[in-house]
Amino acid sequence: MVDNVYANAFGTDTGRCFRYVYEAGTTRPTRCPSRPARRGWWRDNSGRWWQVDACADHESPLRSARNAAPLPRCDLAPGAVTAKG
Protein backbone atom coordinates (compact mmCIF):
# COMPACT_ATOMS: atom_id res chain seq x y z
CA MET A 1 0.00 0.00 0.00
CA VAL A 2 1.30 3.45 -0.94
CA ASP A 3 0.77 6.34 1.47
CA ASN A 4 -0.70 9.62 0.29
CA VAL A 5 1.81 12.31 -0.64
CA TYR A 6 1.22 15.98 0.19
CA ALA A 7 0.91 18.34 -2.74
CA ASN A 8 2.54 21.76 -2.66
CA ALA A 9 -0.94 23.28 -2.34
CA PHE A 10 -3.46 23.96 0.39
CA GLY A 11 -6.87 25.54 0.85
CA THR A 12 -8.23 27.93 3.44
CA ASP A 13 -11.96 27.14 3.13
CA THR A 14 -13.63 26.96 6.52
CA GLY A 15 -15.05 23.52 7.21
CA ARG A 16 -12.62 21.60 4.99
CA CYS A 17 -9.21 20.12 5.73
CA PHE A 18 -6.52 22.38 4.28
CA ARG A 19 -4.33 19.62 2.81
CA TYR A 20 -4.26 18.55 -0.82
CA VAL A 21 -2.89 15.06 -1.37
CA TYR A 22 -1.84 12.85 -4.25
CA GLU A 23 -3.49 9.48 -3.90
CA ALA A 24 -1.87 6.38 -5.33
CA GLY A 25 -2.56 6.10 -9.04
CA THR A 26 -3.66 9.71 -9.58
CA THR A 27 -1.91 12.53 -11.41
CA ARG A 28 -3.68 15.50 -9.78
CA PRO A 29 -3.88 16.43 -6.12
CA THR A 30 -7.29 16.36 -4.47
CA ARG A 31 -8.58 17.97 -1.31
CA CYS A 32 -8.42 15.79 1.79
CA PRO A 33 -12.00 14.49 2.21
CA SER A 34 -11.89 14.10 6.01
CA ARG A 35 -13.93 16.32 8.33
CA PRO A 36 -11.91 18.98 10.15
CA ALA A 37 -11.19 18.38 13.80
CA ARG A 38 -8.99 21.39 14.63
CA ARG A 39 -8.50 25.00 13.54
CA GLY A 40 -5.14 26.67 13.87
CA TRP A 41 -2.33 28.54 12.15
CA TRP A 42 -0.11 26.96 9.49
CA ARG A 43 2.94 28.48 7.76
CA ASP A 44 3.43 27.92 4.03
CA ASN A 45 6.79 27.52 2.23
CA SER A 46 7.14 31.29 1.76
CA GLY A 47 6.79 31.91 5.52
CA ARG A 48 3.26 33.37 5.42
CA TRP A 49 0.84 32.25 8.15
CA TRP A 50 -2.70 31.09 7.34
CA GLN A 51 -5.63 30.16 9.57
CA VAL A 52 -6.82 26.75 8.40
CA ASP A 53 -8.97 23.79 9.43
CA ALA A 54 -7.38 20.34 9.59
CA CYS A 55 -8.60 16.79 10.02
CA ALA A 56 -7.17 14.59 12.77
CA ASP A 57 -4.54 13.18 10.39
CA HIS A 58 -3.25 16.62 9.32
CA GLU A 59 -3.44 18.66 12.53
CA SER A 60 0.15 18.10 13.69
CA PRO A 61 1.75 21.10 11.86
CA LEU A 62 -0.81 23.59 13.23
CA ARG A 63 0.11 26.23 15.80
CA SER A 64 -2.34 27.48 18.45
CA ALA A 65 -4.78 24.77 17.41
CA ARG A 66 -8.23 24.56 18.94
CA ASN A 67 -11.25 22.42 18.23
CA ALA A 68 -12.98 23.34 14.99
CA ALA A 69 -16.59 24.44 15.28
CA PRO A 70 -18.93 21.51 14.67
CA LEU A 71 -20.37 21.55 11.17
CA PRO A 72 -24.12 21.24 10.63
CA ARG A 73 -25.18 17.90 9.20
CA CYS A 74 -26.83 18.25 5.83
CA ASP A 75 -27.63 15.59 3.27
CA LEU A 76 -27.86 18.09 0.42
CA ALA A 77 -24.96 19.55 -1.48
CA PRO A 78 -24.65 23.35 -1.32
CA GLY A 79 -27.04 24.89 -3.83
CA ALA A 80 -29.05 21.70 -4.29
CA VAL A 81 -32.69 22.11 -5.26
CA THR A 82 -35.29 20.23 -3.27
CA ALA A 83 -38.42 18.76 -4.81
CA LYS A 84 -41.71 20.19 -3.62
CA GLY A 85 -44.30 17.62 -2.98
Backbone atoms as SQL, in Angstrom:
CREATE TABLE atoms (id INTEGER PRIMARY KEY, chain TEXT, resi INTEGER, resn TEXT, atom TEXT, x REAL, y REAL, z REAL);
INSERT INTO atoms VALUES
  (1, 'A', 1, 'MET', 'N', 0.842, -1.177, 0.000),
  (2, 'A', 1, 'MET', 'CA', 0.000, 0.000, 0.000),
  (3, 'A', 1, 'MET', 'C', 0.894, 1.250, 0.000),
  (4, 'A', 2, 'VAL', 'N', 0.531, 2.217, -0.824),
  (5, 'A', 2, 'VAL', 'CA', 1.295, 3.447, -0.937),
  (6, 'A', 2, 'VAL', 'C', 0.593, 4.536, -0.132),
  (7, 'A', 3, 'ASP', 'N', 1.345, 5.243, 0.681),
  (8, 'A', 3, 'ASP', 'CA', 0.767, 6.335, 1.465),
  (9, 'A', 3, 'ASP', 'C', 0.504, 7.542, 0.571),
  (10, 'A', 4, 'ASN', 'N', -0.442, 8.378, 1.003),
  (11, 'A', 4, 'ASN', 'CA', -0.703, 9.622, 0.292),
  (12, 'A', 4, 'ASN', 'C', 0.519, 10.525, 0.397),
  (13, 'A', 5, 'VAL', 'N', 0.719, 11.352, -0.608),
  (14, 'A', 5, 'VAL', 'CA', 1.812, 12.311, -0.641),
  (15, 'A', 5, 'VAL', 'C', 1.208, 13.700, -0.658),
  (16, 'A', 6, 'TYR', 'N', 1.740, 14.619, 0.141),
  (17, 'A', 6, 'TYR', 'CA', 1.216, 15.979, 0.186),
  (18, 'A', 6, 'TYR', 'C', 1.594, 16.734, -1.071),
  (19, 'A', 7, 'ALA', 'N', 0.640, 17.463, -1.611),
  (20, 'A', 7, 'ALA', 'CA', 0.907, 18.342, -2.740),
  (21, 'A', 7, 'ALA', 'C', 1.406, 19.675, -2.201),
  (22, 'A', 8, 'ASN', 'N', 2.076, 20.441, -3.058),
  (23, 'A', 8, 'ASN', 'CA', 2.541, 21.764, -2.663),
  (24, 'A', 8, 'ASN', 'C', 1.393, 22.753, -2.875),
  (25, 'A', 9, 'ALA', 'N', 0.269, 22.455, -2.240),
  (26, 'A', 9, 'ALA', 'CA', -0.936, 23.277, -2.344),
  (27, 'A', 9, 'ALA', 'C', -1.744, 23.089, -1.072),
  (28, 'A', 10, 'PHE', 'N', -2.589, 24.056, -0.776),
  (29, 'A', 10, 'PHE', 'CA', -3.461, 23.962, 0.385),
  (30, 'A', 10, 'PHE', 'C', -4.654, 24.871, 0.149),
  (31, 'A', 11, 'GLY', 'N', -5.677, 24.712, 0.956),
  (32, 'A', 11, 'GLY', 'CA', -6.867, 25.542, 0.847),
  (33, 'A', 11, 'GLY', 'C', -7.226, 26.124, 2.197),
  (34, 'A', 12, 'THR', 'N', -7.883, 27.265, 2.186),
  (35, 'A', 12, 'THR', 'CA', -8.234, 27.931, 3.443),
  (36, 'A', 12, 'THR', 'C', -9.741, 27.973, 3.677),
  (37, 'A', 13, 'ASP', 'N', -10.502, 27.165, 2.952),
  (38, 'A', 13, 'ASP', 'CA', -11.956, 27.140, 3.126),
  (39, 'A', 13, 'ASP', 'C', -12.319, 26.643, 4.524),
  (40, 'A', 14, 'THR', 'N', -13.163, 27.380, 5.207),
  (41, 'A', 14, 'THR', 'CA', -13.632, 26.959, 6.518),
  (42, 'A', 14, 'THR', 'C', -14.484, 25.702, 6.364),
  (43, 'A', 15, 'GLY', 'N', -14.260, 24.746, 7.239),
  (44, 'A', 15, 'GLY', 'CA', -15.047, 23.516, 7.214),
  (45, 'A', 15, 'GLY', 'C', -14.479, 22.420, 6.343),
  (46, 'A', 16, 'ARG', 'N', -13.282, 22.624, 5.792),
  (47, 'A', 16, 'ARG', 'CA', -12.615, 21.597, 4.991),
  (48, 'A', 16, 'ARG', 'C', -11.162, 21.504, 5.414),
  (49, 'A', 17, 'CYS', 'N', -10.629, 20.294, 5.415),
  (50, 'A', 17, 'CYS', 'CA', -9.212, 20.122, 5.730),
  (51, 'A', 17, 'CYS', 'C', -8.377, 20.872, 4.697),
  (52, 'A', 18, 'PHE', 'N', -7.323, 21.525, 5.152),
  (53, 'A', 18, 'PHE', 'CA', -6.519, 22.380, 4.281),
  (54, 'A', 18, 'PHE', 'C', -5.594, 21.624, 3.329),
  (55, 'A', 19, 'ARG', 'N', -5.301, 20.367, 3.599),
  (56, 'A', 19, 'ARG', 'CA', -4.328, 19.617, 2.811),
  (57, 'A', 19, 'ARG', 'C', -4.883, 19.137, 1.469),
  (58, 'A', 20, 'TYR', 'N', -4.036, 19.221, 0.456),
  (59, 'A', 20, 'TYR', 'CA', -4.264, 18.548, -0.819),
  (60, 'A', 20, 'TYR', 'C', -3.289, 17.387, -0.852),
  (61, 'A', 21, 'VAL', 'N', -3.736, 16.251, -1.353),
  (62, 'A', 21, 'VAL', 'CA', -2.894, 15.059, -1.372),
  (63, 'A', 21, 'VAL', 'C', -2.946, 14.404, -2.747),
  (64, 'A', 22, 'TYR', 'N', -1.854, 13.725, -3.089),
  (65, 'A', 22, 'TYR', 'CA', -1.837, 12.852, -4.251),
  (66, 'A', 22, 'TYR', 'C', -2.154, 11.460, -3.740),
  (67, 'A', 23, 'GLU', 'N', -3.195, 10.851, -4.267),
  (68, 'A', 23, 'GLU', 'CA', -3.495, 9.480, -3.898),
  (69, 'A', 23, 'GLU', 'C', -2.815, 8.559, -4.894),
  (70, 'A', 24, 'ALA', 'N', -2.540, 7.347, -4.456),
  (71, 'A', 24, 'ALA', 'CA', -1.869, 6.383, -5.326),
  (72, 'A', 24, 'ALA', 'C', -2.654, 6.216, -6.624),
  (73, 'A', 25, 'GLY', 'N', -1.937, 6.308, -7.749),
  (74, 'A', 25, 'GLY', 'CA', -2.558, 6.097, -9.040),
  (75, 'A', 25, 'GLY', 'C', -3.200, 7.332, -9.655),
  (76, 'A', 26, 'THR', 'N', -3.083, 8.492, -9.021),
  (77, 'A', 26, 'THR', 'CA', -3.659, 9.712, -9.579),
  (78, 'A', 26, 'THR', 'C', -2.556, 10.665, -10.005),
  (79, 'A', 27, 'THR', 'N', -2.896, 11.570, -10.912),
  (80, 'A', 27, 'THR', 'CA', -1.913, 12.530, -11.406),
  (81, 'A', 27, 'THR', 'C', -2.183, 13.943, -10.925),
  (82, 'A', 28, 'ARG', 'N', -3.337, 14.173, -10.286),
  (83, 'A', 28, 'ARG', 'CA', -3.679, 15.502, -9.781),
  (84, 'A', 28, 'ARG', 'C', -3.958, 15.423, -8.286),
  (85, 'A', 29, 'PRO', 'N', -3.561, 16.439, -7.543),
  (86, 'A', 29, 'PRO', 'CA', -3.879, 16.433, -6.119),
  (87, 'A', 29, 'PRO', 'C', -5.365, 16.702, -5.905),
  (88, 'A', 30, 'THR', 'N', -5.896, 16.125, -4.839),
  (89, 'A', 30, 'THR', 'CA', -7.291, 16.363, -4.467),
  (90, 'A', 30, 'THR', 'C', -7.341, 16.817, -3.021),
  (91, 'A', 31, 'ARG', 'N', -8.407, 17.480, -2.669),
  (92, 'A', 31, 'ARG', 'CA', -8.580, 17.969, -1.312),
  (93, 'A', 31, 'ARG', 'C', -8.807, 16.795, -0.366),
  (94, 'A', 32, 'CYS', 'N', -8.203, 16.835, 0.786),
  (95, 'A', 32, 'CYS', 'CA', -8.425, 15.795, 1.789),
  (96, 'A', 32, 'CYS', 'C', -9.924, 15.751, 2.108),
  (97, 'A', 33, 'PRO', 'N', -10.554, 14.581, 2.015),
  (98, 'A', 33, 'PRO', 'CA', -11.997, 14.491, 2.207),
  (99, 'A', 33, 'PRO', 'C', -12.452, 14.395, 3.668),
  (100, 'A', 34, 'SER', 'N', -11.527, 14.292, 4.595),
  (101, 'A', 34, 'SER', 'CA', -11.890, 14.099, 6.005),
  (102, 'A', 34, 'SER', 'C', -12.464, 15.375, 6.633),
  (103, 'A', 35, 'ARG', 'N', -13.344, 15.185, 7.604),
  (104, 'A', 35, 'ARG', 'CA', -13.930, 16.319, 8.325),
  (105, 'A', 35, 'ARG', 'C', -12.887, 16.967, 9.217),
  (106, 'A', 36, 'PRO', 'N', -12.882, 18.298, 9.293),
  (107, 'A', 36, 'PRO', 'CA', -11.911, 18.978, 10.149),
  (108, 'A', 36, 'PRO', 'C', -12.167, 18.716, 11.629),
  (109, 'A', 37, 'ALA', 'N', -11.097, 18.589, 12.361),
  (110, 'A', 37, 'ALA', 'CA', -11.187, 18.381, 13.799),
  (111, 'A', 37, 'ALA', 'C', -10.623, 19.577, 14.562),
  (112, 'A', 38, 'ARG', 'N', -9.674, 20.287, 13.950),
  (113, 'A', 38, 'ARG', 'CA', -8.992, 21.388, 14.630),
  (114, 'A', 38, 'ARG', 'C', -8.857, 22.572, 13.685),
  (115, 'A', 39, 'ARG', 'N', -8.789, 23.767, 14.275),
  (116, 'A', 39, 'ARG', 'CA', -8.496, 24.999, 13.538),
  (117, 'A', 39, 'ARG', 'C', -7.268, 25.610, 14.177),
  (118, 'A', 40, 'GLY', 'N', -6.357, 26.068, 13.344),
  (119, 'A', 40, 'GLY', 'CA', -5.138, 26.666, 13.868),
  (120, 'A', 40, 'GLY', 'C', -4.398, 27.419, 12.784),
  (121, 'A', 41, 'TRP', 'N', -3.164, 27.763, 13.073),
  (122, 'A', 41, 'TRP', 'CA', -2.326, 28.536, 12.154),
  (123, 'A', 41, 'TRP', 'C', -1.279, 27.632, 11.555),
  (124, 'A', 42, 'TRP', 'N', -1.068, 27.773, 10.236),
  (125, 'A', 42, 'TRP', 'CA', -0.109, 26.964, 9.491),
  (126, 'A', 42, 'TRP', 'C', 0.724, 27.892, 8.620),
  (127, 'A', 43, 'ARG', 'N', 2.033, 27.639, 8.543),
  (128, 'A', 43, 'ARG', 'CA', 2.942, 28.476, 7.760),
  (129, 'A', 43, 'ARG', 'C', 3.294, 27.779, 6.448),
  (130, 'A', 44, 'ASP', 'N', 3.109, 28.492, 5.335),
  (131, 'A', 44, 'ASP', 'CA', 3.434, 27.922, 4.030),
  (132, 'A', 44, 'ASP', 'C', 4.934, 28.023, 3.755),
  (133, 'A', 45, 'ASN', 'N', 5.351, 27.553, 2.574),
  (134, 'A', 45, 'ASN', 'CA', 6.788, 27.521, 2.231),
  (135, 'A', 45, 'ASN', 'C', 7.410, 28.906, 2.118),
  (136, 'A', 46, 'SER', 'N', 6.591, 29.930, 1.877),
  (137, 'A', 46, 'SER', 'CA', 7.141, 31.286, 1.759),
  (138, 'A', 46, 'SER', 'C', 7.228, 31.986, 3.113),
  (139, 'A', 47, 'GLY', 'N', 6.727, 31.337, 4.176),
  (140, 'A', 47, 'GLY', 'CA', 6.791, 31.910, 5.515),
  (141, 'A', 47, 'GLY', 'C', 5.533, 32.650, 5.944),
  (142, 'A', 48, 'ARG', 'N', 4.516, 32.684, 5.076),
  (143, 'A', 48, 'ARG', 'CA', 3.258, 33.367, 5.417),
  (144, 'A', 48, 'ARG', 'C', 2.380, 32.446, 6.259),
  (145, 'A', 49, 'TRP', 'N', 1.719, 33.011, 7.266),
  (146, 'A', 49, 'TRP', 'CA', 0.839, 32.251, 8.153),
  (147, 'A', 49, 'TRP', 'C', -0.595, 32.325, 7.662),
  (148, 'A', 50, 'TRP', 'N', -1.306, 31.202, 7.763),
  (149, 'A', 50, 'TRP', 'CA', -2.702, 31.088, 7.342),
  (150, 'A', 50, 'TRP', 'C', -3.506, 30.414, 8.445),
  (151, 'A', 51, 'GLN', 'N', -4.744, 30.866, 8.656),
  (152, 'A', 51, 'GLN', 'CA', -5.634, 30.155, 9.568),
  (153, 'A', 51, 'GLN', 'C', -6.382, 29.114, 8.752),
  (154, 'A', 52, 'VAL', 'N', -6.261, 27.862, 9.167),
  (155, 'A', 52, 'VAL', 'CA', -6.825, 26.754, 8.400),
  (156, 'A', 52, 'VAL', 'C', -7.517, 25.761, 9.330),
  (157, 'A', 53, 'ASP', 'N', -8.366, 24.919, 8.738),
  (158, 'A', 53, 'ASP', 'CA', -8.967, 23.791, 9.433),
  (159, 'A', 53, 'ASP', 'C', -8.221, 22.535, 9.003),
  (160, 'A', 54, 'ALA', 'N', -8.091, 21.580, 9.908),
  (161, 'A', 54, 'ALA', 'CA', -7.382, 20.341, 9.588),
  (162, 'A', 54, 'ALA', 'C', -8.101, 19.148, 10.190),
  (163, 'A', 55, 'CYS', 'N', -8.044, 18.033, 9.478),
  (164, 'A', 55, 'CYS', 'CA', -8.601, 16.793, 10.024),
  (165, 'A', 55, 'CYS', 'C', -7.620, 16.238, 11.065),
  (166, 'A', 56, 'ALA', 'N', -8.014, 15.181, 11.724),
  (167, 'A', 56, 'ALA', 'CA', -7.172, 14.590, 12.770),
  (168, 'A', 56, 'ALA', 'C', -5.826, 14.113, 12.220),
  (169, 'A', 57, 'ASP', 'N', -5.790, 13.665, 10.972),
  (170, 'A', 57, 'ASP', 'CA', -4.540, 13.182, 10.386),
  (171, 'A', 57, 'ASP', 'C', -3.581, 14.303, 10.006),
  (172, 'A', 58, 'HIS', 'N', -4.086, 15.518, 9.801),
  (173, 'A', 58, 'HIS', 'CA', -3.249, 16.617, 9.322),
  (174, 'A', 58, 'HIS', 'C', -3.109, 17.775, 10.310),
  (175, 'A', 59, 'GLU', 'N', -3.490, 17.567, 11.564),
  (176, 'A', 59, 'GLU', 'CA', -3.443, 18.662, 12.532),
  (177, 'A', 59, 'GLU', 'C', -2.066, 18.898, 13.145),
  (178, 'A', 60, 'SER', 'N', -1.134, 17.985, 12.986),
  (179, 'A', 60, 'SER', 'CA', 0.149, 18.104, 13.688),
  (180, 'A', 60, 'SER', 'C', 0.958, 19.358, 13.349),
  (181, 'A', 61, 'PRO', 'N', 0.939, 19.899, 12.106),
  (182, 'A', 61, 'PRO', 'CA', 1.750, 21.100, 11.863),
  (183, 'A', 61, 'PRO', 'C', 1.087, 22.411, 12.305),
  (184, 'A', 62, 'LEU', 'N', -0.114, 22.360, 12.845),
  (185, 'A', 62, 'LEU', 'CA', -0.814, 23.587, 13.227),
  (186, 'A', 62, 'LEU', 'C', -0.241, 24.179, 14.506),
  (187, 'A', 63, 'ARG', 'N', -0.278, 25.507, 14.597),
  (188, 'A', 63, 'ARG', 'CA', 0.114, 26.229, 15.804),
  (189, 'A', 63, 'ARG', 'C', -1.141, 26.831, 16.419),
  (190, 'A', 64, 'SER', 'N', -1.200, 26.925, 17.723),
  (191, 'A', 64, 'SER', 'CA', -2.343, 27.484, 18.447),
  (192, 'A', 64, 'SER', 'C', -3.640, 26.815, 18.010),
  (193, 'A', 65, 'ALA', 'N', -3.605, 25.504, 17.879),
  (194, 'A', 65, 'ALA', 'CA', -4.783, 24.769, 17.410),
  (195, 'A', 65, 'ALA', 'C', -5.850, 24.696, 18.495),
  (196, 'A', 66, 'ARG', 'N', -7.082, 24.754, 18.056),
  (197, 'A', 66, 'ARG', 'CA', -8.232, 24.563, 18.942),
  (198, 'A', 66, 'ARG', 'C', -9.249, 23.736, 18.181),
  (199, 'A', 67, 'ASN', 'N', -10.235, 23.224, 18.891),
  (200, 'A', 67, 'ASN', 'CA', -11.248, 22.417, 18.231),
  (201, 'A', 67, 'ASN', 'C', -11.982, 23.249, 17.196),
  (202, 'A', 68, 'ALA', 'N', -12.209, 22.661, 16.031),
  (203, 'A', 68, 'ALA', 'CA', -12.979, 23.339, 14.988),
  (204, 'A', 68, 'ALA', 'C', -14.443, 23.340, 15.395),
  (205, 'A', 69, 'ALA', 'N', -15.159, 24.364, 14.993),
  (206, 'A', 69, 'ALA', 'CA', -16.591, 24.439, 15.284),
  (207, 'A', 69, 'ALA', 'C', -17.289, 23.267, 14.609),
  (208, 'A', 70, 'PRO', 'N', -18.233, 22.632, 15.298),
  (209, 'A', 70, 'PRO', 'CA', -18.932, 21.514, 14.665),
  (210, 'A', 70, 'PRO', 'C', -19.697, 22.000, 13.434),
  (211, 'A', 71, 'LEU', 'N', -19.671, 21.191, 12.401),
  (212, 'A', 71, 'LEU', 'CA', -20.368, 21.548, 11.171),
  (213, 'A', 71, 'LEU', 'C', -21.794, 21.005, 11.210),
  (214, 'A', 72, 'PRO', 'N', -22.746, 21.758, 10.663),
  (215, 'A', 72, 'PRO', 'CA', -24.117, 21.240, 10.628),
  (216, 'A', 72, 'PRO', 'C', -24.184, 20.036, 9.705),
  (217, 'A', 73, 'ARG', 'N', -25.008, 19.077, 10.049),
  (218, 'A', 73, 'ARG', 'CA', -25.181, 17.901, 9.202),
  (219, 'A', 73, 'ARG', 'C', -26.236, 18.220, 8.160),
  (220, 'A', 74, 'CYS', 'N', -25.911, 17.960, 6.922),
  (221, 'A', 74, 'CYS', 'CA', -26.831, 18.250, 5.831),
  (222, 'A', 74, 'CYS', 'C', -26.638, 17.195, 4.758),
  (223, 'A', 75, 'ASP', 'N', -27.727, 16.621, 4.289),
  (224, 'A', 75, 'ASP', 'CA', -27.633, 15.587, 3.266),
  (225, 'A', 75, 'ASP', 'C', -27.609, 16.165, 1.851),
  (226, 'A', 76, 'LEU', 'N', -27.839, 17.467, 1.730),
  (227, 'A', 76, 'LEU', 'CA', -27.861, 18.089, 0.416),
  (228, 'A', 76, 'LEU', 'C', -26.556, 18.817, 0.146),
  (229, 'A', 77, 'ALA', 'N', -26.136, 18.780, -1.084),
  (230, 'A', 77, 'ALA', 'CA', -24.960, 19.553, -1.480),
  (231, 'A', 77, 'ALA', 'C', -25.325, 21.034, -1.486),
  (232, 'A', 78, 'PRO', 'N', -24.354, 21.918, -1.271),
  (233, 'A', 78, 'PRO', 'CA', -24.647, 23.353, -1.321),
  (234, 'A', 78, 'PRO', 'C', -25.280, 23.723, -2.669),
  (235, 'A', 79, 'GLY', 'N', -26.361, 24.462, -2.620),
  (236, 'A', 79, 'GLY', 'CA', -27.036, 24.894, -3.829),
  (237, 'A', 79, 'GLY', 'C', -27.989, 23.877, -4.426),
  (238, 'A', 80, 'ALA', 'N', -28.164, 22.718, -3.758),
  (239, 'A', 80, 'ALA', 'CA', -29.047, 21.696, -4.288),
  (240, 'A', 80, 'ALA', 'C', -30.500, 22.165, -4.218),
  (241, 'A', 81, 'VAL', 'N', -31.266, 21.752, -5.192),
  (242, 'A', 81, 'VAL', 'CA', -32.685, 22.109, -5.265),
  (243, 'A', 81, 'VAL', 'C', -33.497, 20.959, -4.705),
  (244, 'A', 82, 'THR', 'N', -34.441, 21.266, -3.840),
  (245, 'A', 82, 'THR', 'CA', -35.285, 20.227, -3.270),
  (246, 'A', 82, 'THR', 'C', -36.593, 20.149, -4.041),
  (247, 'A', 83, 'ALA', 'N', -37.146, 18.947, -4.132),
  (248, 'A', 83, 'ALA', 'CA', -38.421, 18.764, -4.812),
  (249, 'A', 83, 'ALA', 'C', -39.554, 19.151, -3.880),
  (250, 'A', 84, 'LYS', 'N', -40.537, 19.818, -4.424),
  (251, 'A', 84, 'LYS', 'CA', -41.709, 20.188, -3.624),
  (252, 'A', 84, 'LYS', 'C', -42.768, 19.135, -3.855),
  (253, 'A', 85, 'GLY', 'N', -43.362, 18.700, -2.783),
  (254, 'A', 85, 'GLY', 'CA', -44.301, 17.618, -2.978),
  (255, 'A', 85, 'GLY', 'C', -45.476, 17.772, -2.159);
